[in-house]
Amino acid sequence: MSSFKDIFDRHSWDLEKESIYGKTAADVERALTSPARDLEDFKALISPAATPYLEDMAQLSQQLTLQRFGNTIQLYAPFYLSNECQNICTYCGFSLDNKIRRKTLSDKEILAETAAIKAMGFQHVLLVTGEANRTVGVPYLANAIKQIRSHFANVSMEVQPLDQHEYEELIPLGLHAVLVYQETYHKADYKKHHPKGKKSNFDYRLETPDRLGKAGIHKMGLGALYGLEDWRVDSFFVALHLDYLERTYWQTKYSISFPRLRPFSGGLEPKVEMTDRDLVQLICAYRLFDQEVELSLSTRETEVFRNNVLKLGITSMSAGSKTNPGGYSVEPQSLEQFEISDERTPEEISELLLKQGYEPVWKDWDLVLE
Ligand code: SF4
C-alpha cells in the first residue's frame, strides 16, 4: 500500500537544501502575493532571502490566523505517565543509557495527577510516555485512557509509534489526537541520534502518520526537533509530509509544533542553532502555506518569546507544564524529560492572553459530540 515513504524517497535532502538556499527576493515576493501557496512558495518563505520580509510575513500570518481561528488560544497540559524507555536518543533525559530512577504511574497515581491537572483548570491533556513496550504498551495506554477519559474533554497522546490496529483499539476509548515527530528527516543523521531501540527504524516512524490516517484519528501532530539538523530543510520535509497527509487523509485535522532542543540531564549541544528570529519566520511561513493547520507553542520557549510570538499564528499553548511522571502532585522530584523555560502558572498565562485581547480556551470539544 502506498505511503509517504514513496514521496519521501523521491526527494533528496541535498537538492532540497540547494533549492531553499537558492530562492531569491523575487521568489519571496511572489510567495507573499500568491493567493494559494505551494511547496515552492513555502521554500521561498523559509529561505534566507525571506528574512528582510519578516515584518510583512508576520502581519499576513496574524491576519490569516485571526480570520480562521479568531482571537482564541487553546490551553493544554502535558501529562507524563512514565519515564521508562528502551531507546537511546542522544538528546533526551529518558534515554535508556541515562542512569535515572524510572517511574511509571500506577492507577492510583494517575487519578491523583488527574485531580491536580483538573484543579489547574485544564480540560485538554497530552499523555506522554517513553517508548517501553512491555511497561507502557497498548494495554497500559488503554487502561490510562479509560481512567482519565471522563475527567477531560480532550485526550491526546505522544508515545511510541504503534501499528494501525493498535490505534484502532485506542481511538474508540476516547483518544482524540496523536503527536508523532520525525525528529529529523535527514536519514543518516537520524541514525546517529537513534542508535538503539525500535526508534532507530526511520521508515517505521516516517509511516506512523499513514497508519494513524488509516485508523481514522481525529487529529495528528507533526514536527521536527530543531537543533539536530538544518531547520530549513527539516521544515520543508514537515511541510511536504503535511501536504501529502492533508490530501490523503482529508478528514483528519493537523497540528505542527516547533520543539527546539532544551537542556536535560546528560545534555546534547544543538548542532545547528535556530534563533528566535528563525522560529518567527518558520511559524509565519507555515501559516502562509496552510491556513487550516493548528500551530502549537510549548513551555520549552521563554516567557518573553511566548509573549511576543503568540499573536503571529499560534493557536495552542501549554502552560504550567511538568515534564516528569507524577510532576504535578505524586512525585514532583522525579527526573524531567527536559527543562521547561516558561515557568508561569496557567492563571498567569490565561491573564496574559486576556490582556493581549485573546480568549483562553480550556475546552473546545465535549464528550457528547462523540
Ligand atoms: S525521545 Fe522518546 S524514545 Fe527517545 S529516549 Fe526520549 S522518551 Fe525515549
Residues whose N, C-alpha, C, O or C-beta is under 5 A from the ligand:
A	BS01	SF4	C85 N87 I88 C89 C92 F94 S95 T129 G130 E131 K199
